[in-house]
C-alpha cells in the first residue's frame, strides 16, 4: 500500500464523504464501469477524496462535490498495470517514460532496472528508484538478479551476489527479485544464484522468472527454486505448460506473433485464471509513442478474440493480485483512484486518465506541461570507459600467419544463432572477411579491466554496407559494432565513445545517423518526440546497411546479439560463448601458412 | 511464506530432485489433479522434498523416491483454507480442533481469536498464537479488533485500542486486523476504531470486515475506511452488492439456508471471481465432528449447483490470494505440500490428507495418536471472577413498589430482536413474570468492576421450564442465564461459577446437563468425542426447557442473545442496549402502587 492511503485522516474524510456528510473532492458522473470482479458493466458515479476512491454508487443526485465531472456514459477501467518492464529499452528517463505511458492508460509499472544495474550496479538501481519518485506513474521497482546475466561468459559494470541483493531488498521501494535470467545458475545451484535466491526467499518478496525455453524437468526445477512468474513465452504450448506449472503467466507485447495461438489455447481451458497478467518487457521509443505500450497489447489480445473485459482484468486486477497490492487494480471504495475512460470495447483508446484521483491526461496527451525530474537527481553520465579506437582494432588477427588460411568457428543466424565453421584467407596476420560474411566486435566498456576487443565472423546478415554500433546491448551493455569495413566501424564506435553512448550507423566513412544516450550509455536527454524521430530514422537507415529482415528485426537482433544467457553462440566482451555448454570457445580452429607458387 | 520454505538448502534439494539428480523424499503416483489455475483435471505424479512440492509432472517411471505412494487415480486438491474462523466456537483447544478439521481436508485456517481476546485481552491472543504452534494445521492468526465489540454498551475482559492493536500486529504470527465488528465506530469515526484502523493501515496487513447488514452509503463508507472482506452475508442481494463493492466475499457455512440463493446469483455473473473465498466462522463441536467444517460447506455449495472444481478453487487458491500466501493454495512446484485425496466430485470426502509433505490423516481420521499441546503452554483458567449467586439475584426488582404495577420495556423475538413493552405486577418490589414471558439475566464475569446483575423480560421464547446458563455468549462472554424459576437459574449459574465456566441446564431445581469449559470459560479439557457428546446432550436437553425452534437454533440464539453490535435490543452486563441508537435504555418505563380494594 502506498503511504498515501495509510493516512487515517484521509480515510476519515473518505468515510464521511461516502456517507454524504462532506462533499467529495471530485465526483465522476455517469460512468460505465468495467467491473473486474463480476465481469459486469455497471452504470455508476464515483466519488473521490484526495488520491482515493471513497464511493462507487448507483448514479444519484444526492451527493455534493467540490468538482463534478460528467463522463457521459464513457467506459471506465482501472489503470493498466505492467507487470514486467525495462524502462531503459525506451531510452527515456523515467519522467519522460511516464508521460508517454500514462496518457495511454498505464498507471503502474513493475520496473526491473536490469540494464541500469548492469552498467552501474546498485547505484544504477538507486538511480531508477530515485528517478521514479513523484511521477504521475506509480513505479514499483524490482532488484535485478542477473548482473551479469551469464557470469563467466560476460562482464558487465557490476557483479551482484547475495549481499547486493539483500541491500536492495531492504529498500521499501523494491518489491522483489527481478527476473532470474541465469536459469542455468538457478537450476545448477551456482553459488551466486543460491546467494541471491536465499536473499529473495528470506525477504518474503516476489521472485520473478525468466524461464526462456524451460520445460519438463527444468521448468519444475525452476519453480522449485522459488520462482513465481514468467514472461519469456515462446509458443502456446510453452504458455500452457507454464500456466499449469503454477507460474504467473505474464503475456508480453514484444512478441505479438505468438499471441493468436496463446489466446486460442487459453480459450480452450475451463477457467480463465487470475494467474494471467500482461507486460511490455522492452518497447523502443518510436513504437512506444506511435503504437503504445500496454494499450497496444490489450488491443492485440482483443483482436485475437478475448473479451475486452477479460483482457482488462488481466491488465489490472490480476496484476494487482500478482504484485500483492490490494490498493490497486479495482475501481472500488478504499482503493487508489487510478483509472481511465474510453469509448469502445472493440478498440480501447484511453481518453481521460486519472492517477491518484487527478485527471492527468486526456485524448492521449498529458494535461500538464513537461514533467521535470527532481532537481537533486543526478543522472549517471560518463559510463563509456574507453579510449578512441582505430581501424586496426577491427581487424581479426591470426597471429603468426603472413599468407595462409584459417579455419574459424563463427555465428550463424541473426536471432536464433547456431555454430558453424568457415575457411578464411589470412594476409599479414589479418583474417580476410569471406564474401557474404560480416564481423561482430565487442569491447568491454565499464572499466572493470583493460578492454581487449573480441571479434567473430557473422553469417546470415549478408555483407553489411557500413557499420552499426550500440552501447545498448543486452545484458552487459558493452560496446558492440557490426560491419565489414574497419573504417566505418571505427567511426561509429568513436562517435559513441565520444558522446557517452547510444547507437550509431556509418557508411562510406561517414556517420549516417545516431542517437546519443549519454545517461548510462542507454538513456537519452532528448524530448521524447525528438528521440523517437531520431530512433526511427536510425532504424530506417539501418536498411541501407543491412539486408537481413526489416529494420525492426535488425534492431531487435543487434540488441540481443550478445545475449549469452540464451542458447547458441554469442559474442561477449570475454569472447565467443556457447549458451549450452557455458564455455568460452576459441574462434580459431586451426591456421596455417600457404606457400604461394 | 513459512520459514520452512525459505531455507535455501531445502530449495536446492527440491531443484535437484525435480531434475532427477537425487530421489524425491516422497513420490505420489497417478493422481487426478484438480488444477486450480486452468480448471482442468490432469493425470500427474507429484514429487515432494520435505514440506515442499518439488515437481508436478506427467506420470512417469523415470523418477526415484525414498518412498512411493500409489494414489490409483484418486483426485487431488490443495488443502482447504478457512479464511475466517473462531476456533473458540468449537470449544476445543487448538490442538484438538486441528485433529478434527485436518482429517476433513482443512490444512490452513485464519483464526480470529476474538472470544479469547474478549476474556483475556492481549494475553488471550498470545495464548491462541502459542497454542497454534507445531500443529498439523497451519494456523494464521488475526488480531481481534473489537474488544469489546460495542464499547459503551458492554464490558468484556479487556479494552483494545490502537496500542494493543499495534502490539499484536508486530507479532509475525499475526497477518492482519480481525473483523471490524464495531461497524458503527468505523463509520462514525469513534476514537477507538480510528486508532485501531490507523494501526492496521500502518502495518500494511489485512483488514477484515464484519459488514452485517451494511449496504448503500454505509457499505461504501466501510470500504473507504480500509476494510477488505466480509463474511456476514444475509442474502443473495447482500452478497452481490458486497462483491460488486470490491470486498473479498467470504461465503460461510454457518448460515446454509442462504447458500442456494447466493450460488444462483453467482451463476448469473459473467465472471466467477477470484474474490470469493469460503469460511466457517463458528461451528459447534458436535457439528464439527459429525458434519464437518469447511468440507460441509464445500459439499453444500456443490449441492447448490456449483462445479466442484470452482468450489475447491474458492476454498484453496482464492483463499491463498486473499491471505497473500503465494506458498499455499496450489499443487505446484515450490509450494507447500498441503493437499488431500478424494474419490468423487459429487460429494467430496477427503481420504489421505497431506500437510507439509506428510500424510497425517486417512479416511477421516488422523494417523498419529492424540496430539499433545506443548508442555510449556499454560491454558488460561479461573476466569469466572464471580461469587456464588442466590435465588434473590434473579428477581427483577422495582424499588419502592410494594403492591403495584410497572410498565417495562422488553426484548421481543429470539434471534432478530425487537423492542416491546408490557405491564407487569409488582409484589414486594419484585416484578412478577407475566404468562408466556421469561427472564434474561447477565452478569459481568471478568472482574473489571463489582458485578451487578442486569435483567430483562424476554418475549417469544415462551415460558422456559428451567434455566439455561452460559459463559460463552458473544461478544463479551459474560455469564448469561435464561429462565423463569430463580432457583433453577441460580443452580445453573452457580455450577458455571464453580467449574470455571461453560454451559449448563437446570430443571426442577436439579442440574440437567452441563459442559464444563474451564479454559477461559469457553474451551473444554475433554477429548473431542466426549465433548461433542456432552454438547449434543446439552443441546438436545435444551428442548426440555425451551419450545422455541429446534435445539440448534436455541443455542445459536443463546450465544447471540447479548450481541449488542447487532440491531435491536440486547441485554449486556451494562443493561438493556439499543443497537440502532447505541444507548443503554432503562427497562422501567413507569411504576406505581395499586391500592387493593
Interface residues (C-beta under 8 A of the other chain):
Chain A: X1 X5 X6 X7 X8 X11 X12 X14 X15 X16 X17 X18 X19 X20 X35 X37 X38 X39 X40 X42 X49 X52 X53 X54 X55 X56 X57 X186 X187 X189 X194 X197 X198 X201 X202 X204 X206 X216 X217 X218 X220 X221 X222 X223 X224 X225 X226 X227 X228 X240 X243 X244 X245 X246 X269 X270 X271 X273 X274 X275 X309 X310 X313 X321 X324 X326 X330 X331 X332 X333 X334 X335
Chain B: X1 X5 X6 X7 X8 X11 X12 X14 X15 X16 X17 X18 X19 X20 X35 X37 X38 X39 X40 X42 X49 X52 X53 X54 X55 X56 X57 X186 X187 X189 X194 X197 X198 X201 X202 X204 X206 X216 X217 X218 X220 X221 X222 X223 X224 X225 X226 X227 X228 X240 X243 X244 X245 X246 X269 X270 X271 X273 X274 X275 X309 X310 X313 X321 X324 X326 X330 X331 X332 X333 X334 X335
